[in-house]
Amino acid sequence: MTGGVITHLIATYGYFAVFALIALESLGIPLPGETALIAASIYAGSTHHLNIAAIAAVASAAAIVGDNGGYWLGRRGGGALVARYGHIVRLDGRKLKVGRYLFARHGGSVVFFGRFISVLRTYAAFLAGLNRMPLARFAVANAAGGVVWAVGYAAAAFAIGSAAASLGSTVTLVGLGVTTVLTVLGTLLLRKHMARLEQRAEEMFPDAPDVPGATDVPRVPGTPSTPGAPGATADSGAGVPSVRIPGPHLTRDAVGRCR
């Protein structure tokens, strides 16, 4: 989805476009929700056709509602959904392993800080449900992350739009140029970091298949895996393997060595 299309949707449908794009991205569909928030805020600052407080409120609500939907999809549907439809939303076995690794290492903070990271913003809520994160902890981290993200990004983008309205389009072009450069650099750094995370996740879950399916409990590299270890489940009768993600099943020794 190009910037022109996003701008057209915002100019035509206003707050509804902002809510829909952010909520669907938070649900687990790779859409430019953050771009929509920034574009709407710049549009509000430069034209005053939209209210910035309303944009921040709508974005916060969309992030929270979408993430809650993603959480319940992950908790109820889990691995069966990924096995059938993961390729459509670009969620594969490697990303599942990274998610399991991050939740084993950092727990609820993944939900809060994931709101500010492109890949995690889309999948963090689903992975939280898949990893059986307690609902109360998820709700607090989700609400806090959604509000801070929406208010912070909306205020910054609105300032750029307001400056453009008073000082001319050059300010807007410079601001967008800086934003683009920072986005590209962030994407490159994220890809590099993701490669390291995938390697660490593979070491923690060496016996888990690349294609989502039955999973095993994590073990420290060098420790022999035991067939039938706690946490593994048999295939379901429908032909789609059921998934049991470690979380409550982690032993204290395994968690200590993960740290």
Contacts in CASP RR format, 6 or more apart in sequence:
PFRMAT RR
TARGET T0000
AUTHOR 0000-0000-0000
METHOD contacts of the structure
MODEL  1
MTGGVITHLIATYGYFAVFALIALESLGIPLPGETALIAASIYAGSTHHL
NIAAIAAVASAAAIVGDNGGYWLGRRGGGALVARYGHIVRLDGRKLKVGR
YLFARHGGSVVFFGRFISVLRTYAAFLAGLNRMPLARFAVANAAGGVVWA
VGYAAAAFAIGSAAASLGSTVTLVGLGVTTVLTVLGTLLLRKHMARLEQR
AEEMFPDAPDVPGATDVPRVPGTPSTPGAPGATADSGAGVPSVRIPGPHL
TRDAVGRCR
1 31 0 8 1.000
1 32 0 8 1.000
3 32 0 8 1.000
3 35 0 8 1.000
3 39 0 8 1.000
6 17 0 8 1.000
6 21 0 8 1.000
6 32 0 8 1.000
6 35 0 8 1.000
6 36 0 8 1.000
6 39 0 8 1.000
7 39 0 8 1.000
7 43 0 8 1.000
9 17 0 8 1.000
9 21 0 8 1.000
9 36 0 8 1.000
10 17 0 8 1.000
10 18 0 8 1.000
10 36 0 8 1.000
10 39 0 8 1.000
10 40 0 8 1.000
10 43 0 8 1.000
10 50 0 8 1.000
11 43 0 8 1.000
11 49 0 8 1.000
13 20 0 8 1.000
14 40 0 8 1.000
14 50 0 8 1.000
15 50 0 8 1.000
15 54 0 8 1.000
15 55 0 8 1.000
15 58 0 8 1.000
17 36 0 8 1.000
17 40 0 8 1.000
18 36 0 8 1.000
18 37 0 8 1.000
18 40 0 8 1.000
18 55 0 8 1.000
18 58 0 8 1.000
18 59 0 8 1.000
18 62 0 8 1.000
19 58 0 8 1.000
19 59 0 8 1.000
19 61 0 8 1.000
19 62 0 8 1.000
20 62 0 8 1.000
21 31 0 8 1.000
21 32 0 8 1.000
21 33 0 8 1.000
21 36 0 8 1.000
21 62 0 8 1.000
22 33 0 8 1.000
22 34 0 8 1.000
22 36 0 8 1.000
22 37 0 8 1.000
22 59 0 8 1.000
22 62 0 8 1.000
22 63 0 8 1.000
22 66 0 8 1.000
23 62 0 8 1.000
23 63 0 8 1.000
23 65 0 8 1.000
23 66 0 8 1.000
24 31 0 8 1.000
24 33 0 8 1.000
24 66 0 8 1.000
25 31 0 8 1.000
25 32 0 8 1.000
25 33 0 8 1.000
25 34 0 8 1.000
25 121 0 8 1.000
25 122 0 8 1.000
26 62 0 8 1.000
26 63 0 8 1.000
26 65 0 8 1.000
26 66 0 8 1.000
26 67 0 8 1.000
26 69 0 8 1.000
26 70 0 8 1.000
26 121 0 8 1.000
26 122 0 8 1.000
26 125 0 8 1.000
27 66 0 8 1.000
27 67 0 8 1.000
27 69 0 8 1.000
27 70 0 8 1.000
27 73 0 8 1.000
27 125 0 8 1.000
28 70 0 8 1.000
28 73 0 8 1.000
28 89 0 8 1.000
28 91 0 8 1.000
28 122 0 8 1.000
28 123 0 8 1.000
28 125 0 8 1.000
28 126 0 8 1.000
29 89 0 8 1.000
29 122 0 8 1.000
30 89 0 8 1.000
30 90 0 8 1.000
30 122 0 8 1.000
34 118 0 8 1.000
34 121 0 8 1.000
34 153 0 8 1.000
37 55 0 8 1.000
37 59 0 8 1.000
37 150 0 8 1.000
37 153 0 8 1.000
37 154 0 8 1.000
37 157 0 8 1.000
38 153 0 8 1.000
38 157 0 8 1.000
38 179 0 8 1.000
39 157 0 8 1.000
40 50 0 8 1.000
40 55 0 8 1.000
40 154 0 8 1.000
40 157 0 8 1.000
41 52 0 8 1.000
41 55 0 8 1.000
41 153 0 8 1.000
41 154 0 8 1.000
41 155 0 8 1.000
41 156 0 8 1.000
41 157 0 8 1.000
41 158 0 8 1.000
41 161 0 8 1.000
42 157 0 8 1.000
42 158 0 8 1.000
42 160 0 8 1.000
42 161 0 8 1.000
42 164 0 8 1.000
42 172 0 8 1.000
43 49 0 8 1.000
43 50 0 8 1.000
43 161 0 8 1.000
44 50 0 8 1.000
44 51 0 8 1.000
44 52 0 8 1.000
44 55 0 8 1.000
44 158 0 8 1.000
44 161 0 8 1.000
45 52 0 8 1.000
45 158 0 8 1.000
45 160 0 8 1.000
45 161 0 8 1.000
45 162 0 8 1.000
45 164 0 8 1.000
45 165 0 8 1.000
46 161 0 8 1.000
46 162 0 8 1.000
46 164 0 8 1.000
46 165 0 8 1.000
46 172 0 8 1.000
47 165 0 8 1.000
48 165 0 8 1.000
52 154 0 8 1.000
52 155 0 8 1.000
52 158 0 8 1.000
55 154 0 8 1.000
55 158 0 8 1.000
56 150 0 8 1.000
56 151 0 8 1.000
56 152 0 8 1.000
56 154 0 8 1.000
56 155 0 8 1.000
57 150 0 8 1.000
59 146 0 8 1.000
59 149 0 8 1.000
59 150 0 8 1.000
59 153 0 8 1.000
59 154 0 8 1.000
60 146 0 8 1.000
60 147 0 8 1.000
60 150 0 8 1.000
60 151 0 8 1.000
63 115 0 8 1.000
63 142 0 8 1.000
63 145 0 8 1.000
63 146 0 8 1.000
63 149 0 8 1.000
63 150 0 8 1.000
64 142 0 8 1.000
64 143 0 8 1.000
64 146 0 8 1.000
64 147 0 8 1.000
66 125 0 8 1.000
67 111 0 8 1.000
67 124 0 8 1.000
67 125 0 8 1.000
67 142 0 8 1.000
67 146 0 8 1.000
68 125 0 8 1.000
68 139 0 8 1.000
68 142 0 8 1.000
69 125 0 8 1.000
70 125 0 8 1.000
70 126 0 8 1.000
70 129 0 8 1.000
71 125 0 8 1.000
71 126 0 8 1.000
71 128 0 8 1.000
71 129 0 8 1.000
71 133 0 8 1.000
71 135 0 8 1.000
71 138 0 8 1.000
71 142 0 8 1.000
72 129 0 8 1.000
73 81 0 8 1.000
73 126 0 8 1.000
73 129 0 8 1.000
74 81 0 8 1.000
74 126 0 8 1.000
74 127 0 8 1.000
74 128 0 8 1.000
74 129 0 8 1.000
74 130 0 8 1.000
75 129 0 8 1.000
75 130 0 8 1.000
75 132 0 8 1.000
78 126 0 8 1.000
78 129 0 8 1.000
78 130 0 8 1.000
78 243 0 8 1.000
79 130 0 8 1.000
79 212 0 8 1.000
79 213 0 8 1.000
79 240 0 8 1.000
79 241 0 8 1.000
79 242 0 8 1.000
79 243 0 8 1.000
80 236 0 8 1.000
80 238 0 8 1.000
80 240 0 8 1.000
80 241 0 8 1.000
80 242 0 8 1.000
80 243 0 8 1.000
82 91 0 8 1.000
82 93 0 8 1.000
82 96 0 8 1.000
82 130 0 8 1.000
82 212 0 8 1.000
82 213 0 8 1.000
83 211 0 8 1.000
83 212 0 8 1.000
83 213 0 8 1.000
83 240 0 8 1.000
83 241 0 8 1.000
84 240 0 8 1.000
86 92 0 8 1.000
86 212 0 8 1.000
89 122 0 8 1.000
91 123 0 8 1.000
91 126 0 8 1.000
92 210 0 8 1.000
92 211 0 8 1.000
92 212 0 8 1.000
93 209 0 8 1.000
93 210 0 8 1.000
93 211 0 8 1.000
93 212 0 8 1.000
94 198 0 8 1.000
94 201 0 8 1.000
94 210 0 8 1.000
95 119 0 8 1.000
95 123 0 8 1.000
96 127 0 8 1.000
96 130 0 8 1.000
96 212 0 8 1.000
97 198 0 8 1.000
97 201 0 8 1.000
97 202 0 8 1.000
97 204 0 8 1.000
97 205 0 8 1.000
97 208 0 8 1.000
98 194 0 8 1.000
98 197 0 8 1.000
98 198 0 8 1.000
98 201 0 8 1.000
99 110 0 8 1.000
99 123 0 8 1.000
99 127 0 8 1.000
99 131 0 8 1.000
99 201 0 8 1.000
100 127 0 8 1.000
100 131 0 8 1.000
100 201 0 8 1.000
100 204 0 8 1.000
100 205 0 8 1.000
100 215 0 8 1.000
100 218 0 8 1.000
100 245 0 8 1.000
100 246 0 8 1.000
101 197 0 8 1.000
101 200 0 8 1.000
101 201 0 8 1.000
101 204 0 8 1.000
101 205 0 8 1.000
101 218 0 8 1.000
102 110 0 8 1.000
102 120 0 8 1.000
102 127 0 8 1.000
102 197 0 8 1.000
103 110 0 8 1.000
103 127 0 8 1.000
103 128 0 8 1.000
103 131 0 8 1.000
103 133 0 8 1.000
103 247 0 8 1.000
104 204 0 8 1.000
104 218 0 8 1.000
104 246 0 8 1.000
104 247 0 8 1.000
104 250 0 8 1.000
104 255 0 8 1.000
104 258 0 8 1.000
105 258 0 8 1.000
105 259 0 8 1.000
107 133 0 8 1.000
108 128 0 8 1.000
108 133 0 8 1.000
108 137 0 8 1.000
108 138 0 8 1.000
108 141 0 8 1.000
109 141 0 8 1.000
110 120 0 8 1.000
110 124 0 8 1.000
110 127 0 8 1.000
110 128 0 8 1.000
111 124 0 8 1.000
111 125 0 8 1.000
111 128 0 8 1.000
111 133 0 8 1.000
111 138 0 8 1.000
111 141 0 8 1.000
111 142 0 8 1.000
111 145 0 8 1.000
112 141 0 8 1.000
112 142 0 8 1.000
112 144 0 8 1.000
112 145 0 8 1.000
113 120 0 8 1.000
114 120 0 8 1.000
114 121 0 8 1.000
114 124 0 8 1.000
115 121 0 8 1.000
115 124 0 8 1.000
115 145 0 8 1.000
115 146 0 8 1.000
115 148 0 8 1.000
115 149 0 8 1.000
116 149 0 8 1.000
117 190 0 8 1.000
118 187 0 8 1.000
118 190 0 8 1.000
119 190 0 8 1.000
119 194 0 8 1.000
125 138 0 8 1.000
125 142 0 8 1.000
128 138 0 8 1.000
129 138 0 8 1.000
130 243 0 8 1.000
130 245 0 8 1.000
131 245 0 8 1.000
131 246 0 8 1.000
131 247 0 8 1.000
132 245 0 8 1.000
132 247 0 8 1.000
132 248 0 8 1.000
160 171 0 8 1.000
160 172 0 8 1.000
160 175 0 8 1.000
160 176 0 8 1.000
161 171 0 8 1.000
161 172 0 8 1.000
163 171 0 8 1.000
163 172 0 8 1.000
164 171 0 8 1.000
164 172 0 8 1.000
203 221 0 8 1.000
204 218 0 8 1.000
204 219 0 8 1.000
204 220 0 8 1.000
204 221 0 8 1.000
204 258 0 8 1.000
205 215 0 8 1.000
205 216 0 8 1.000
205 218 0 8 1.000
206 219 0 8 1.000
206 221 0 8 1.000
206 225 0 8 1.000
207 216 0 8 1.000
207 225 0 8 1.000
208 215 0 8 1.000
208 216 0 8 1.000
212 241 0 8 1.000
212 243 0 8 1.000
213 241 0 8 1.000
213 243 0 8 1.000
214 232 0 8 1.000
214 233 0 8 1.000
214 234 0 8 1.000
214 235 0 8 1.000
214 241 0 8 1.000
214 242 0 8 1.000
214 243 0 8 1.000
214 244 0 8 1.000
215 231 0 8 1.000
215 232 0 8 1.000
215 243 0 8 1.000
215 244 0 8 1.000
215 245 0 8 1.000
215 246 0 8 1.000
216 225 0 8 1.000
216 229 0 8 1.000
216 231 0 8 1.000
216 232 0 8 1.000
217 229 0 8 1.000
217 230 0 8 1.000
217 231 0 8 1.000
217 232 0 8 1.000
217 246 0 8 1.000
217 249 0 8 1.000
217 250 0 8 1.000
217 251 0 8 1.000
217 254 0 8 1.000
218 246 0 8 1.000
218 250 0 8 1.000
218 254 0 8 1.000
218 258 0 8 1.000
219 225 0 8 1.000
219 254 0 8 1.000
220 254 0 8 1.000
220 257 0 8 1.000
220 258 0 8 1.000
230 249 0 8 1.000
231 244 0 8 1.000
231 246 0 8 1.000
231 249 0 8 1.000
232 244 0 8 1.000
233 241 0 8 1.000
233 242 0 8 1.000
233 243 0 8 1.000
233 244 0 8 1.000
234 242 0 8 1.000
235 241 0 8 1.000
235 242 0 8 1.000
236 242 0 8 1.000
250 258 0 8 1.000
END
